[in-house]
Each structure stands twice: as structure tokens, then as C-alpha cells.
């Protein structure tokens, strides 16, 4: 079985010392069929947000406001590079339902809305070298989802990358074409990202819930890692 070294740059913790990233590593999932329970959970999460927030009160919630401030720490304008969970939540509050994609992605979206946290699904079957979350040099190549045109990140922008390709730009903003989860995808890592006041206990609990939902619907084997300033790398 192929293993991959996964690390988070110390530069991130220097500016955001309370940052935590949970990893839910799934191997051998069956993502070939849709699941009505997953789709119901996604719609319920959207409805709950729409009943709880307006756009203004959403931005004031610490789970959103904290990420906007963290983006600014790295020179990323959070209105131009909107954190993914904020973008999803805005759609829910504005009664714009997300499309159903596939079970793994729908589970990630439903959990992101339910917890109001960045929760992203990334395949790692074709990863080259190690995976890193680090500041960009500005010369790396990123091909956005749905495009064939390469672009470069801004120097200092946080990127999730392997040895050849950026898999996500601006920390938790946008995934790449190479990081699309398909019905044929079997091996993924789900990122569960958190900032204070959320702590490692909360992240671990959310990772457990993500794991349970995926195993119930898609099967596979699951391993969980929680990375922080105290433990910034793992082998997945």
C-alpha cells in the first residue's frame, strides 16, 4: 500500500498558532452510487442555516469571522478568496441549494454546513511525492476545477500541494482540477479545519462523525490524524 508523508509548514502556526487540521484518511471507498440519506442530510443542513442566519449575522459568527481574519494574516483578501465553508453557507442562507455531486463530496458539504467549518474532500490516488500545506513561492502551477488554463498563486498565499501540482489554493478556498473527487475515486483524505475557540477535542469529534458517515455509505477503511503546532506531520 502506497503511503504519503503529509506536513503543515511551521510558517502557518507562527501566524495562526491555534490552527488545527484533522485528516480523515479513507481507502477503498465505494463512491459509485448516490445515497438519499446523504442528500437529505445536505438539504437539512442548508435549511437549518437559512433558518438561523442572515448574511450579516453569518459573517459575525466566530466560525466565519475567525477564518476571514486568518486569511488577512497571509495577505489573502477574504472577500476575494472566500473561505469555502463561508461560500457554501452564503448559498444556504440565500436559498441556493448545492447540486448533488457524489456521496463523498455530498457528505463533506453536509458536514461543512452542519458544523460551519471548512471540510474538504481530496483524492490522493495520483499524488506525486509528499503533500504539504505551506506558503506559496508564487511560481507553482494551479489548474482550477473546470478549467484547463494554468495560473500561479500569489507569493505567501497558503497552498495545499504535492511535488508537482497545487491541489487547493488560498488555504480552504478553491480546489484544483487534479483534486476532483469522482464516482470512481476510492482513496481520499478529508480535511477538517478549525481555528480557536475550536480545539483538538472538537476536531477529533467531527472527524469521528465524518468517518462514521463515510463508512456507513461508502465503506472502506479509515484512519484519523489531528495535526497542530504540536504535531505538524503524519504518514497517510
N, C-alpha and C positions, 0 to 999 in steps of 0.2 A: 504494500500500500504506500502510495506517494505521501510524503509528509512535507510540510511547508513551514519555514520559520516566519513568524509574524511579529512585527515590532512597532512600537509607537515612539516617535522621536522625543527625547528629553526636552527639546525646544517647546513642545506643546505644553508640557507640565510646568515649565518655567513661567509661562504667562497665564495658564489656567490650571493651577495646581490641584484643584478638586475634580478635574475631568476623569471620567471612568468610561471604559468601553467594555461591554460584555460581548463575548463571542459564543454563539450557538452554532457548533460545527456539526453539520448533518451529512452523512454519507449514505448512499443507496436509497434515496427517497424516490417515491413513485409520484411524479407530478403530472401524469398524463391525463387525468380526469378532473373535471370541476367538482366542487362539493357544495351542495346547497346550504349546509350548516355554516361553512366559511363565508359564503355570500351573505347569509342572514346576519352573521356577526359584524361584517363590514357595514351593512346598512344600519344596524343598531348603533354602532359606534358613531356613524355620521349623524344620526338622528339625535343622539344624546348631546353631541357638541352643539348642534343647531339649537337645541332647547336650553343650553346652558350659557352660551356666549353670543355676544355681538362681535363684529370685527374689532371694535375698540377694546372691549373687555378681554378679548382673546390676547391682544398684544400686551396687555398689562399683566397677564398671568406669568408668574415667575418661570414656568417651564418654557415659555416663549421668550420673555424678556431677557432671561439669562443667556440664551443662545445668541440673541441679537447683540448683546454686549460682548460676548466671547468672539464673535465674528469681527467686531471692531478692533479687538486686541491684535488681530493679524492683518488689519488693513482691508478687510472684506466688508463692503457695504451690505448690510443685511436686507436692504430694500432691493438691491440689485442681485445679490446672491442670497435668496431667501432660504433659510433652513427648511429641509424637506418636510418636517412634521408641521411647520407653520403653513407651508403651501397647501398641504393636504387638509389641515384644519380650516383654513380660509375657505376652501371649496365646500367643506361640510357646512360651515356657518352660512355660506351663501346659497345653500341648497343646490349644489352642483355635484351630483353623485359621481364617484370614481367608477371607471369602467372595470368590469371583472377581467382579470388577465389570466391568471392560473392560480392554483391553490397556494403555492408557496408565496407568491407575491401578494395575493389577497390576504393571507394570514398576516404577513408583515404590515400591510397597510391598516388592517383592522386593529392590530395591536398598537401601532403607532398612534392612531386616533384615540383608542381607548385609554392609553397611558399618557398621551400628549408628549411623546418622546420620539427622537429620531430612531427609527428601526428600519434598517435596510437589508435587503436580501442580495447576496453576491455569490455567483457561481465561482468555483475555483478549480474546475476540471482542466482548464487550459492556462493556468498561471505559470509564468516563467520566473524562476528564481524565488526570492522571498517577497512577502507582502509587507509594505510599510505605510504607516500614516505619518507624514512628515511635511515640513515646509517645502514648497517648490523652488527650484532654481530658476524656473521660467523658460527653460529650453525643452522640457518634456513634452511629449505628444499626447493629446487627448482628442478622441473622436466621439462626439456626443451621440447619445442614443438617437436613432432616426436620421443620422447624417453620415456622409462619407468624407466631409471636409475636416481635416485636422486643425486643431488650434492649440495654443500654448497657454498654460496658466500664468498668472501674474507671479513674479518673484515674491516669495514669502507666503503665498496662498497655501492653505493646507490641502494636500492631495493624498489620496489612497492609491497606491501604485505597486506594480511588480517591477521586475527588472526591465521590461520593455514598454509597458503601457500604463497610462493612468486609468484606474477603474472608477474613480469618482473625483470630481473637482470640488473645491471650496468646502472641504470637510464633509458636510452632510447635505450638500446642495444638489448636485446632478451626477447621475451615473453615466458611464460610457457605453458605447455600442458593445464592447467586449465584455461588459458586465451585465448583460441582459439575461434574466432567468427565463428559460424556455420550458415547454412541456416535457422536453427530453432531458432537462437538467436533473442530475441525480445528487451531486455533491455541492453543498452551499455553506457559506458562513453568514449568519445573521448578526448584524451589528446592533447592539442595544446601547445607545449613547446617553450619558447623563452628566449633568452639572449640579453643583450644590443648589438647593439643600438635599437633593437625592444622593444616597450613599451606596456603598458596595452591597449592603444588605438588600436594598430596594432593587438594584440592578440584578443581583442574583435571583431574586424572586421573579422578576419579569422574564429573565432568561429561562427559568424553570417553566413558566407559563407558555412561552413561545415554544419551548421544547415539547411540552405535552400536546399542544395543538398540532404541531407538525407530525409528531409520531402517530397521533390519532387519525390523521387524514392521509398522510403520505408514507408512514412507516419510516424505515431507515434506522441507523444508529446515531446517537447524539452524544457529543461531549461539550462541556461548558467551561469557558475560561473567563475570568474577570481581570482586566488589565487596568492598571492605575500607575501613579507615580512610584508606588512601592514595588510593583511588578509590571514591567512595561513590555514584556515579550512572552511568546508562547510558541509551541510547536503544534501545528494542527494537522 
